Amino acid sequence: MRVGTGEAERLFGRGGPEDWVEWDRRVRGEEWYRPDDHGVAWEHGAGARVLAALDSGEAVSDAGLAVVLCRRDGRIRRRALERAAGRPALLPLVVVRCTDWAGPVRERARELLVEALDAEAAVRLASLVLRLADRQRGDFALGLLERVLRREGPGALLASGDRTARRFAYRLAVADGRLSAVELARAAARDDDAVVQGMCADAAAAAMTDADAVDVVDLLLGARAPQVRAAGVTGLRRLGRLERAEEFLADRSALVRACARYVVRQLGGDPLPWYRARCADPAPPVGAPIGLAECGQRADAGLLWPLLDHPEAGVRARAVAGLRTLDVTDVPRVRRLLDDPAPGVVREATLALLPSAEALPEEWLLRRLSADRRQCERVSAWRLLDARDEPTRLRAAVTLLECGDGDADGDRDGYGGVRLRARAEPVVRRVLRWGARDRSAPEVAGLLERARLLLDAPD
């Protein structure tokens, strides 16, 4: 679409930071690359009328100025800036011109921005200023934005939908001490950005007093983000609440569990007996088995083996993870979990069996690559076969290529979202290109011939 006043009008209503930067690029690009078309239209059409109005002092629309503010000729941009004063709709382009390569254009744009940037405009333009901050000469607008927000307060920018702007606002608010510990804890618990969560959680923990410590810690403990809950757990030490800290010994996050063990020990408790008692319970907390492994001994594996048959999938999965953490693996007992109905359990069992992959029957694993098997079972079989020697890996790759990707609704492998075929192809192509150690063996030669047909690879 050609740039013009109609498109500029639409940009005023919905333009974001990237839209304004792209507009500036496109106006200049069309003028540069279409000299016989766009350039002629400019000189003899609407563009000429805008330029004439600039010279005569006649009224010029915001849309017309939006085009000439981005023209390739710096003298035209400078003249257009004189008419941009007092026009809020054009402030985004004034910000863009603050980074202009031409000194006179840049200096005039900065003068206009200093005059126009109040608290409301700062909130509206913050995302664009931050987007341009990494440009050469982008530091002026950033410094001005910071000064205005420090003077007026970040205000509505703390609730901005732009993550970068929200981080900037919270960073200023924390540095200036504008938010109470309770407000910081609430922000840490509610915001969906990890940077804001960590910044506010640390600031809340540092700013809380004896009067608000309970409220701050409760807010942090109720957060979904592990780093925020961890800050809340650490705050329990100051409150001396041993029993409350013990509740987080079985948290789903390893970070929170580690903080809870530290606090329990600092308050005179011992997490190991707590874990052992919970794992012996018929209904242990989901995180108790892995927590026991993180601070226990290999002898504690005796408490984890019965949990492999627990009715709750989360407990089974973390029991397998705990046994792997303790470096205790019984191949036959863990192998049966490769058929567990829960994909999470299959995944943990696969990780536990990887060091012992050679002990599993190869033909049994190859059959599990079949397209009619569950995707988690196929991924498990591939990972275990891929951990073996080169001929086995080649057999598995060719088998997988012959089986295809399986169910279209389950073609992702759960270990990073890559299709299984995309994992098998490089194995085959590498052998086709560089050869195998025993390429002359009849079986390997047959596998390579099948692979060429499957991949339509040249000889």
N, C-alpha and C positions, 0 to 999 in steps of 0.2 A: 504494500500500500504506500502511495506517495505521501510524504509529509505535507502538511498544509494546515490551514486555520481550522478546518473541520475536525481533524484529528487532535489538534491542540485543545479544542473545546472539550473533547471527551477526556483528555488527559487531566484537565483541571479537576474533574470530578472523581477520578479513580486512580490517579497516578501514584505509584509507590516509588521508593528510592531507585530501583532498577529501571523503572519506566522513564524517569527523568534523565538518568544517565544514558539510556538507550536513545531517547529523543534527541539529546544533544549530538550523539554520534551519527544518527541517521540524517539529521538536517544537514550537517556538514558533509556527510558521505554522498548524499544525492547531489549536492551542489558540485562536489568534486568530480564524481564519476558520470554525471549526465550534463555536461556543459552545453551540448547542442539541443537539449530537450528542456530539462528543468531550468537551466540557466537562462535560456531565451524566455521561457514563461515567466521567470522571476523579473527579468528586466522590463518586460512589456505588459505584465499582468498585475495580479494582486500585490506581488512583491514590490513592484515599482511604485504602486500607490502608497504602500507603507513607508518606503524610503522618502517619497515626496512629502508625506505628512510629517515625518521626523524633521525635515528641513523647514517646513512652513509653520510648524507648531499646531497643525490640525490634530483632531482627536484620532487616536489609534487604539484598536481593540486589544484586549489582553492576548487574544489568539495571534494577532498579527505580530505583536511584540515577541511572543514566544518563539516565533520563527526567526526573526531578525536577531534575537539575542544569541542564537546559535550559528549565525552565518560565519563563513570562513574568513571574511575580512574583519580584522580586529577593530578597524575604525568604525565599521557599522555596529559591531557589538557594543563599542563604547558609547556611541550615540544612542543606541537603544536603551542602555542602562539609565540615561538621564530621564527617560519617560517611564521607567519601571518603579520609581519611588512612589510609595503610597498605594501600591497594588499588591495586596496579600497573595493573590493567585500566582503571581510571578516570583514569589520568594524562593521556591525551589530552584529556579534557574539562576537567581542571584547567588544562591549557595554554590551552584555549579561554576559560575563565573568567578567565584572567589579563588578557584584553583587554576584560573586561566593562565596560559603561558605569556600573554601580553601584559606587561606591567601596568599600563594605564587602565586597561579593562579590569584587571585584578584589583587594583587599589580602589577604583570607584565602586566595584561590587562589595568590597569589604566595608566601605563607608556606609553603603545602603544597609548592609546586614547589621551593622552596629546600631543604626537608627531604628531598625524594624524588629530586632529580636527581643521581644518581651517574653514573659513566662509562657503564654499561650503559643506563640510562634515557636518557642524552643521545643515544646512538646511535639508540635506538628512536624518540625523539621529535623528532629534528633536522628531519626533513622537515616535520612539522606546525609547529614553531616558525618555520621559515623561510617557510612558507606564510602564517603570520599576521603576519610581521614588518612587512609594509607596511600593516597596519591601524593605526588610531590606538590608542595604548597598547600596541602590539606590541613595543616596544623592550625592555621588561623581560626577557621570556623569552629574547629574542635575546642580550642581554648576559649573562644567566645561563648560557646554553648556551655562549657563547664562553669564559666564565671556567672552566667545568668542562672543556671540551675543551683549553684551554690548560694546565690543571693536570694532567689525566689523559692527554692526548694524543688525537689524532683516531682512532687505532686503526682499528676496523672500518669507520668512516665513510668511509675512503679507498676502500673497495670497494663503497660503497652503490650500489644500482641507481637511486637518485634523483639526477638530474644536478645539481640545485641544491644538495643536501646534499654531494655529492662535491666540487663547486667550493668550497663553504664550507670543507670539511675541508682541502683542498689549500692554500687561501689561508692558513689558520692554520698549517699545517705548514711552508709556505715562509717565512712571516713569522717563525716561531719557530726556524727552522733545524733541524727535527726529521728531515729526510731528507737523506741524502748525495747527492752529485752523481750517482752511479750510480743510486741509487733514483729520483731525479727524472727522469733520462734514460729509465729503464725505464718509468716512468709516462707520460711524454710519448709514447713509442713505442707503448704498448699501449692507452691510453685512447681511447675513441671520441668524446670531447667536445672540440671545437676550443678552448674556453676553457681546459680543463685542459691540453691539449696545449701551447698557447702559453705558459701560466704556468710549467709544469714545464720546458719546453725552455729558456726564458730563465733560469730559476733554475739549471738544471743547467749551462748555459754560464757563468754567473757564479760558481758554487760549485766548479767543477772545478779540481783542482790538477794539478801536473805528474805526480803519481803515478797519478792515475786518468783523465787526459785522454784517453788512447787508448780506454779502455773507454767513456767517456761519449760521445765522438764517434762511435764505431762503433755504439752503440745509437741515437743520433740519426739517423745516416745510413741505418739500416735501417728507419726508420719509413715508414708509408704517407702520413702527412699532410705536405703540402708545407712548411708552416711549421716543422715539426720537422726535416725533412731540411735545410731552409735553415739552421737553427741549427747543425746538424752540419757543413755545408759551411763555414760561417763559422769554426767551431772548427778546421778544417784549417789555417787561416792560422797559428794558434798552434803547431801541430805542424810547420809547414813542409813539408807533404806536397803538393807541386805536382801530382804524377802522379795522386794520389787526387782532387784537386779537378777535374782535367781530365775525370775520368770522369762528372762531373755537369754538364758543359757542355751535354750533350744530354738532360738530364732532361726528363720530360714536363711539369714545372711551370715556368712563366715565372719565378716567384719564385726557385726553386732555380737555374735557369740564370743569372739575374742575379747571385746570390750567388757562384756558381762563377766567373763572369767577373771579379768583383771580387777574389776570392781569388787567381785565377791571375795577375792583373796585379800584385797586391801581392807575390806571390812571384817576380816577375820574368818571368813568362810572357806570352804573347800569344794570346788565344783565337781571333783571326781566322784565322791560318794553320791552326790546329787544325780549325776549322769547314770551311775550304776543302778541306783534305785529306780529311776525312770525307765531305763531299758528293761528292767526286770518286771515292770508293770505290764498288765495285759493290754493297756491302751497308752503306750508311750507318746509323748509329743513328737511330732514329725522330725524335728531337728535333733532329738536326743541321740540317736545312733551315731550320726556323724560328729556330734559334739563330743561324745565319749571317745571316739577314735582320735580326735584332735588333741586330747590331753591325757589319754589313757595309755595302756600298755598292751602288748600283743596278747597277754592272757585274757584281756577283756573281750577278745573275739568270741569267747564262749557265750557272752550275753547277746552278741549280734547274730549268730547263726540261726537261732529260733525265729528271729524277726524276718528272715527271708520268706517265711510263710505267712506273714501278717496280712490280714485282709485289706489294709490300707496301702495303696500303691506308693504313696510318698514315703512311708516307713520302710517298705521293701527297698526302694531305690536308695535311700540314705543308709540303710544297713549294708548294702553292697558297696556303696562308696566308702563307708567306714571300714569295711574289711580291706578294701584296696589301700586305704590310708595306713592301716596297720600292717600292710604287706603280708596279709594272710589270705591265701586263695586256695580253695579246694576246687579243682577244675570240674569234676563231675557235679558237685553241688551247685556251682555257679552256672554251669552250662545249661541246666534246665531252665534257668531264668531267661535264656534267649528266646523262649516261647511264651514269656509272660505277656498277659493281655495289655499291660501298660507300656507304651513306648519308652517312658522314662526309665523304667526298670531294665528294659532291653539295652538301652544306651549305657547305663551304668555297668551292667554285666559285661558288655562288650569291652569297655575300658578296662575292667578287671581282668579279662581273659587275654588281652593283647600280648602281655609278656609270655603267655603260655599258648600262643596260637598254634605252634607246631604240634601240640598235644591233641588238637581237635581233628577228627576225620575229615580229610580233604573232600571226598565225594559228598559227604553229608553237607558240608558248607557250600559246595557248588550247587547242590539241589536247592539250597535256600536262596539262590539268586533268581529263581524262576519268577516270571512276571506275575504269577498268580499269588505270590506271597505278599504279606504286608510289607509296606515300604520300610518300616523300621527293621524288619528281619533281613531284608535284602541289603540294607546299608550295613547292618551288623556283619553279615556274611562277607561282604566286600572288604570291610575294614580288617577282618580277621585273616582273610586270604591275602590281602595286600601286605600284611605284616610278615608273610612267609618268604620263601626263596623266589628267585626270578621265574623259573618255569611255572610254579604255582600261580604267581601273580599274572603271568601271561595267559594261562588257562582260564583264570577267573575273568580277566578282561575280555577275552574272546567270547566266553560264555555269556557275559553280561551284554555284550554287543548283540549277540544272537537273540537274547531274551527281550531286548528293547527296554523302554523306560517304564513299562508297566502302566498302572492306572494313572490317567491324566490328572486326577485329583490328588495324587500322592507322589508326584514326580520330584519332589524336593527331599533332600536326604536328611534334614534335621541337624546337619553339622556345618551349616554355613549357607544352605540354600542352593547348592550346586546339583545339577542333575547327575544321576549315577552314570549315565553314558558319558558325560563330560569328564568323569573321573577315570573311566576305562580307556577312552580314546588315546590320551597321551601315553599310557603304558604301551599300547600296541604300536603307535606311531614311532615311539622311541626305539623299540626293538626292530621295527621295519627299517628304520634309518641307520641305526648304529649296530644292529645285530645283537645276538645273545652269545653268551660264552659257549654254549653247546648248540649253536644254530644248525649244525649239520645233523643233529639227532633227528630221526624220522618224525617223532612226535612234534618237536618244535617246528620243523619244516611244514608239517601239516597245519599246525596252528597259524603259522604265518600266511599260508595260502588262504585259509579261511578268513583271516583278518583282512587280506587284500581285497577279497570279494566283498566283505562287509563294508569296508571303508572306500571301496572303489579306488584303491591306491595303485599307482603305477608300479611295475616291477622294478 
